[in-house]
């Protein structure tokens, strides 16, 4: 009976889990709230086969409200599907920067790689040309200092005097190869994403990284190819010009003996003949990427420490944010001193492209009030650190074990039962035997054969009219255990049960 009860619970969780998956995919926030309030452990549900969780679907569709709801329910932020992809990779692949921002604030792991091709979230964002997502993924590596652009443009390796900046770590992350040695710059150049190519180069991507022969993929361009070889295959003239201006060689040959010009000819990119033929000596100076956003690291640190959502609305207070006019100010811009709430400061650094009219260093964000270039944000004195709330659940959903709070099911009543049903939680369940005890299934037995009461615990009276023989019946789990250990008692008990089922009388 316990086995069938477990199977029934798993089927019920599967149905509710599929409903939550549909709500996460369709953006139905009310349905998702109702399901998670009923059973918070549904946040850990994953579909059969592909093992996509509701967090994967909501991140892929850009439903940031449902993503926040799932994370508050205790879901693992780095949960993987069958390919090894996380919600961070799904958001980066589809360019949903709001979801990506929430995941980055909660310190999602950006180093997780796809099981099939070894690509990370940075590779997927570069593959589809989502420059803003690329910048968000590198939030912990670009310091909020005034001379950040000079350090990045010079590519100096002597950055020991700057405690917040580790140039080697940034270069390691941005030049991390996927399967076949393909970097994020290779992917962006192949698909002709000019803005992503420029941003990656500004942040330290190397034009000298080459692919390798791994024996598992079909490389039509050839092993040993640089990003310029891939740009020549893609056929975008601007990508080729930017790479050449940053030092890419026109004479570099890959494993097939092809230079970028030969690759362009093999793919019939005739418009690249002039660009890839003559190495231009005097290259025009390229302006920094509008997606650098130097103050982003400073506001991310404050948001992680003090939270980025403030539900305390202050409509009559004079100290409200000048952007949203709803919440109190928590941060101030260094330099001009204008104050904002954390959420508006995050959106300011994430959405606005850097403008040249900002009166500040390259990469600074223009203040919406005075147009002064913001390099970093500082926390206001009254801003308090965030008290971390305990997640509502941390249990997996392999099988739903019973909890201390037992739901009321009118159809699952027996003539006699214990008023307070206690179960022992076992985490995690390793087998059917290690699961905690379940309530007896929905089968109406006679009181004389009850399996849920003990000798010392008073029984809840039943509304049914029981005969004197049945009223005298008492049963306990200890008796059942003793009877199962004795073959003769077990045989007599089963005989009495069969007699009751066939004739309806047990006395």
C-alpha positions in Angstrom: 0.0 0.0 0.0 2.9 2.4 0.8 4.3 1.7 -2.7 1.0 2.7 -4.4 0.7 5.8 -2.2 4.2 6.9 -3.4 3.3 6.3 -7.0 0.1 8.3 -6.6 2.0 11.2 -5.1 4.6 11.2 -7.9 1.9 11.3 -10.5 0.2 14.2 -8.8 3.5 16.1 -8.6 4.1 15.4 -12.2 0.8 16.9 -13.2 1.3 20.0 -11.0 4.9 20.3 -12.2 3.7 20.3 -15.9 1.2 23.0 -15.0 4.0 25.1 -13.5 6.2 24.5 -16.6 3.3 25.8 -18.8 2.8 28.8 -16.5 6.6 29.6 -16.6 6.7 29.3 -20.4 3.6 31.3 -21.0 4.3 34.0 -18.4 1.2 33.2 -16.2 2.4 34.7 -12.9 -0.9 34.1 -11.1 -0.9 30.4 -12.0 2.7 30.1 -10.9 2.1 31.8 -7.6 -0.9 29.5 -6.9 1.1 26.4 -7.6 4.1 27.4 -5.6 2.0 28.4 -2.7 0.4 25.0 -2.7 3.7 23.1 -3.0 7.0 25.2 -3.1 8.9 22.1 -4.0 7.4 22.2 -7.5 10.1 24.8 -8.3 12.6 21.9 -8.6 10.4 19.9 -11.0 12.1 19.0 -14.3 10.5 17.7 -17.5 11.1 14.1 -18.6 13.9 13.6 -21.1 15.3 17.1 -21.6 15.1 17.8 -17.9 14.2 21.5 -18.3 12.9 23.1 -15.2 10.4 26.0 -14.9 13.4 28.2 -14.3 14.8 27.2 -17.7 11.6 28.0 -19.5 10.9 31.3 -17.8 14.5 32.4 -18.4 14.4 31.4 -22.1 11.1 33.4 -22.5 12.3 36.4 -20.5 9.6 36.3 -17.8 11.7 37.9 -15.1 8.9 38.1 -12.6 8.4 34.3 -12.7 12.2 33.9 -12.5 12.2 35.9 -9.3 9.3 33.9 -7.9 11.0 30.6 -8.6 14.3 31.8 -7.0 12.4 32.9 -3.9 10.9 29.4 -3.7 14.3 27.9 -3.2 15.2 26.6 -6.6 18.8 25.9 -7.4 20.0 28.9 -9.5 22.6 26.7 -11.3 20.2 23.8 -12.1 21.2 22.0 -15.4 19.1 20.3 -18.1 20.2 17.2 -20.1 22.7 19.4 -22.1 24.2 20.9 -19.0 22.7 24.3 -19.7 21.6 26.6 -16.9 19.0 29.3 -16.8 21.9 31.8 -17.1 22.8 30.2 -20.4 19.2 30.3 -21.6 18.8 34.0 -20.8 22.1 34.9 -22.5 21.3 32.9 -25.6 17.9 34.6 -26.1 19.1 38.1 -25.0 16.8 38.5 -22.0 19.0 41.0 -20.1 16.5 41.5 -17.3 16.5 37.8 -16.4 20.3 37.8 -16.8 20.6 40.8 -14.4 18.6 39.0 -11.7 20.7 35.9 -12.0 23.9 37.8 -12.0 22.9 39.7 -8.8 22.4 36.3 -7.2 25.9 35.2 -8.2 25.0 32.6 -10.8 27.9 30.6 -12.1 29.0 32.0 -15.5 31.6 29.2 -15.9 29.2 26.4 -16.4 29.6 24.8 -19.8 27.4 22.9 -22.2 28.0 19.2 -22.1 27.7 18.9 -25.9 29.9 21.7 -27.2 31.6 23.2 -24.1 30.1 26.6 -24.7 29.3 28.9 -21.7 26.7 31.7 -21.4 29.3 34.1 -22.9 29.6 32.0 -26.0 25.9 31.8 -26.5 25.4 35.5 -26.0 28.2 36.3 -28.5 26.8 33.7 -30.9 23.5 35.7 -31.1 25.0 39.1 -30.8 23.6 40.2 -27.4 26.1 42.8 -26.5 24.3 43.9 -23.4 24.2 40.4 -22.0 27.9 40.1 -22.7 28.6 43.1 -20.5 26.3 41.8 -17.7 28.1 38.4 -17.7 31.4 40.2 -17.1 30.1 42.5 -14.4 32.5 41.1 -11.8 35.6 41.7 -13.9 35.3 45.4 -15.1 36.2 47.7 -12.2 34.4 51.0 -11.6 37.5 53.2 -11.9 38.1 56.3 -14.0 41.1 54.9 -16.0 39.5 51.6 -16.7 39.3 52.2 -20.4 43.0 53.1 -20.6 44.0 49.9 -18.8 41.7 47.8 -21.1 42.9 49.5 -24.3 46.6 49.2 -23.5 46.2 45.6 -22.3 48.7 46.1 -19.6 49.5 43.0 -17.5 50.8 45.0 -14.6 47.7 45.8 -12.7 48.8 44.9 -9.2 48.3 48.4 -7.9 44.6 48.2 -8.6 43.0 45.8 -6.1 39.6 45.6 -7.9 41.0 44.8 -11.3 42.5 41.4 -12.3 43.3 41.6 -16.0 44.5 38.0 -16.2 41.2 36.7 -14.8 39.2 38.9 -17.3 41.3 37.6 -20.3 41.0 34.0 -19.1 37.2 34.3 -19.0 36.7 36.2 -22.2 39.1 34.0 -24.2 37.9 30.7 -22.8 37.7 28.1 -25.6 34.7 25.9 -26.3 34.9 22.7 -28.2 37.4 23.0 -31.0 39.1 26.0 -29.5 36.3 28.4 -30.6 36.1 31.5 -28.4 33.3 34.0 -28.0 35.1 36.3 -30.5 35.1 33.6 -33.1 31.3 33.2 -32.8 30.6 36.9 -32.9 32.8 37.4 -36.0 31.4 34.4 -37.8 27.8 35.7 -37.5 28.7 39.3 -38.3 27.8 40.9 -34.9 29.8 44.1 -35.1 28.8 45.5 -31.7 29.6 42.3 -30.0 33.0 42.0 -31.8 33.9 45.5 -30.8 32.8 45.0 -27.1 34.8 41.8 -26.8 37.9 43.4 -28.2 37.5 46.4 -25.9 37.3 44.0 -22.9 40.4 42.1 -23.8 39.5 39.4 -26.3 42.6 38.3 -28.3 42.7 38.3 -32.1 45.4 35.7 -32.0 43.5 32.8 -30.5 43.2 29.9 -33.0 40.9 26.9 -33.2 42.2 23.4 -32.7 41.5 20.0 -34.2 39.6 18.0 -31.7 38.4 15.2 -33.9 34.8 15.5 -32.9 33.4 18.4 -35.0 33.4 19.1 -38.7 35.4 22.3 -39.2 34.7 23.6 -42.7 37.0 26.6 -42.2 39.9 24.6 -40.8 41.8 24.2 -37.6 44.2 26.9 -36.6 41.9 29.7 -37.8 41.8 33.1 -36.1 38.7 35.3 -35.6 39.6 37.0 -38.9 39.3 33.7 -40.7 35.8 33.3 -39.2 34.8 36.9 -40.1 35.9 36.3 -43.7 33.7 33.2 -43.8 30.8 35.2 -42.3 31.3 38.0 -44.9 30.8 41.1 -42.8 33.1 43.9 -43.9 32.9 45.9 -40.6 33.9 42.9 -38.5 36.9 42.3 -40.7 37.9 46.0 -40.5 37.7 46.1 -36.7 39.7 42.9 -36.4 42.4 44.2 -38.7 42.5 47.5 -36.9 43.1 45.6 -33.6 46.1 43.7 -35.0 44.6 40.7 -36.8 47.1 39.3 -39.4 46.1 39.1 -43.1 48.8 36.5 -43.8 48.1 34.0 -41.0 47.4 30.6 -42.4 45.3 27.9 -40.8 45.8 24.1 -40.9 44.6 23.9 -44.5 47.1 26.6 -45.5 44.4 29.2 -46.1 44.7 32.9 -45.1 41.6 35.0 -44.5 41.4 36.0 -48.2 41.4 32.4 -49.3 38.7 31.6 -46.9 36.6 34.5 -48.2 37.1 33.3 -51.8 36.1 29.7 -50.9 32.8 31.0 -49.4 32.3 33.5 -52.3 32.7 36.6 -50.2 33.8 38.8 -53.1 33.1 42.0 -51.3 36.0 41.4 -49.0 38.6 41.2 -51.7 39.9 44.8 -51.1 39.7 44.7 -47.3 41.6 41.4 -47.0 44.2 42.2 -49.7 46.1 45.2 -48.5 47.2 45.8 -44.9 46.2 49.4 -44.1 48.9 51.1 -42.1 47.0 54.2 -40.9 43.9 52.9 -39.2 41.3 55.4 -37.9 40.9 55.4 -34.1 38.0 53.3 -33.0 35.8 54.7 -30.2 35.1 52.5 -27.2 32.1 50.3 -27.3 28.9 51.9 -26.0 28.2 48.8 -23.9 31.2 49.1 -21.5 29.4 50.8 -18.6 32.2 51.3 -16.1 29.9 52.0 -13.0 28.2 48.7 -13.3 30.5 46.8 -10.9 29.9 49.3 -8.1 26.1 49.2 -8.3 26.1 45.4 -8.5 28.1 45.1 -5.3 25.7 47.5 -3.5 22.7 45.6 -4.9 24.1 42.2 -3.7 24.7 43.6 -0.2 21.6 45.7 0.3 19.1 44.3 -2.2 17.8 45.8 -5.4 14.1 45.8 -4.7 12.5 48.0 -2.1 8.8 47.5 -1.5 8.6 50.4 1.0 6.9 53.1 -1.1 7.3 56.6 0.1 4.9 58.8 -2.0 5.0 61.7 0.4 8.7 61.7 1.3 11.0 64.3 -0.1 13.9 61.7 -0.3 12.3 59.6 -3.1 14.2 58.5 -6.2 14.0 61.2 -8.9 13.6 58.5 -11.6 10.7 56.3 -10.3 9.4 58.7 -7.7 8.3 55.7 -5.6 11.1 54.3 -3.4 13.6 55.9 -1.2 17.2 56.7 -2.4 19.8 54.2 -1.5 22.8 55.2 -3.7 24.5 58.3 -4.9 26.6 59.0 -8.0 30.2 59.9 -7.4 31.0 63.3 -8.8 27.6 65.0 -9.2 26.1 63.5 -6.0 22.6 62.9 -7.4 20.8 60.2 -5.5 18.8 57.2 -6.9 17.3 54.0 -5.7 19.3 50.8 -6.4 16.8 49.5 -9.0 16.9 52.6 -11.1 20.7 52.8 -10.9 20.9 49.2 -12.1 18.6 49.9 -15.0 20.5 53.1 -15.8 23.8 51.1 -16.1 22.1 48.2 -18.0 19.9 49.8 -20.6 21.5 53.1 -21.6 24.3 53.0 -24.1 27.2 55.1 -23.2 26.9 58.5 -25.0 29.8 60.7 -26.0 28.1 63.8 -24.5 28.8 62.5 -21.0 31.3 64.8 -19.3 33.5 62.0 -18.0 36.0 59.3 -19.0 35.3 56.7 -21.7 32.8 54.2 -20.4 31.1 56.4 -17.9 27.3 56.6 -17.8 25.6 60.0 -18.3 23.6 61.2 -15.3 20.0 61.7 -16.4 19.8 65.0 -14.4 23.1 66.8 -15.2 24.7 64.7 -18.0 27.8 64.3 -15.8 29.7 61.1 -16.4 29.1 58.6 -13.6 32.1 56.4 -12.9 30.8 54.6 -9.8 28.0 54.6 -7.2 28.4 54.8 -3.4 26.0 53.6 -0.8 24.1 56.2 1.2 24.7 56.2 5.0 21.1 55.1 5.8 21.2 52.1 3.5 21.1 48.9 5.6 22.5 45.5 4.5 20.0 43.0 3.3 18.8 40.3 5.7 18.9 37.0 3.8 15.6 35.2 3.9 15.5 31.5 4.3 14.1 29.8 1.2 10.8 28.1 1.5 12.2 24.7 0.5 15.4 23.1 -0.2 14.1 19.6 -0.9 14.4 17.8 -4.2 11.3 16.5 -6.0 12.4 12.9 -6.8 9.4 11.7 -4.8 7.2 13.8 -2.5 7.6 12.6 1.0 4.9 13.5 3.4 5.3 16.5 5.7 4.2 17.4 9.1 1.3 19.3 7.7 -1.1 16.8 6.2 -3.7 18.1 3.8 -7.4 17.5 4.3 -8.9 15.1 1.7 -12.6 14.4 2.5 -12.5 11.2 0.3 -9.5 9.8 2.2 -11.3 9.1 5.5 -11.4 6.0 7.6 -13.9 5.1 10.3 -11.2 5.4 13.0 -8.0 7.4 12.7 -5.5 9.2 14.8 -6.2 12.9 15.2 -2.5 14.0 15.0 -0.6 12.1 12.3 3.2 12.4 12.6 5.8 11.6 10.0 9.5 11.5 10.0 11.2 13.5 7.3 14.1 11.7 5.6 16.3 13.8 3.3 17.1 12.8 0.7 15.1 9.6 0.0 17.4 7.0 -1.4 14.9 4.2 -1.9 11.3 3.2 -1.2 12.3 1.7 2.2 13.9 4.9 3.4 10.8 7.0 2.7 8.8 8.2 5.7 5.5 6.7 6.5 2.6 7.7 4.3 -1.1 8.0 5.3 -3.1 4.9 4.4 -4.6 5.2 0.9 -8.1 6.2 0.1 -9.8 2.9 0.9 -12.6 2.7 3.4 -11.9 -0.1 5.8 -13.9 -1.3 8.7 -12.8 -0.1 12.1 -11.9 -3.6 13.2 -9.2 -3.7 10.5 -7.9 -0.2 10.9 -4.1 0.2 10.4 -3.6 3.8 11.7 -4.2 3.9 15.4 -2.4 2.8 18.6 -3.5 1.3 21.9 -2.8 4.4 23.9 -4.0 7.1 21.6 -7.7 8.0 21.8 -9.5 7.4 18.5 -11.7 9.9 16.7 -15.3 8.7 16.9 -16.8 7.8 13.6 -20.2 8.9 12.4 -21.0 5.5 11.1 -23.2 3.1 13.2 -20.7 0.4 14.3 -21.8 -2.8 15.9 -20.4 -3.7 19.4 -17.9 -6.0 17.9 -16.4 -3.2 15.8 -16.5 -0.7 18.6 -14.2 -2.9 20.7 -11.7 -3.1 17.9 -8.3 -1.6 18.6 -5.3 -1.7 16.3 -1.7 -0.5 16.3 1.3 -0.4 14.0 3.2 -2.4 16.6 0.7 -5.2 16.4 0.9 -5.2 12.6 4.6 -5.4 12.7 4.5 -8.3 15.2 2.0 -10.1 13.0 4.0 -9.7 9.9 7.0 -11.2 11.7 5.0 -14.3 12.7 3.8 -16.4 9.7 0.8 -17.9 11.6 -0.4 -14.6 12.8 0.1 -13.1 9.3 -1.9 -15.9 7.8 -4.8 -15.5 10.2 -4.8 -11.8 9.7 -5.0 -12.1 5.9 -7.7 -14.7 6.2 -9.8 -12.4 8.4 -9.3 -9.6 5.9 -10.4 -11.8 3.0 -13.4 -12.9 5.0 -14.3 -9.2 5.6 -13.9 -8.3 1.9 -16.1 -11.2 0.7 -18.8 -11.3 3.3 -18.6 -7.8 4.9 -18.4 -9.2 8.4 -15.2 -9.5 10.3 -16.4 -10.8 13.7 
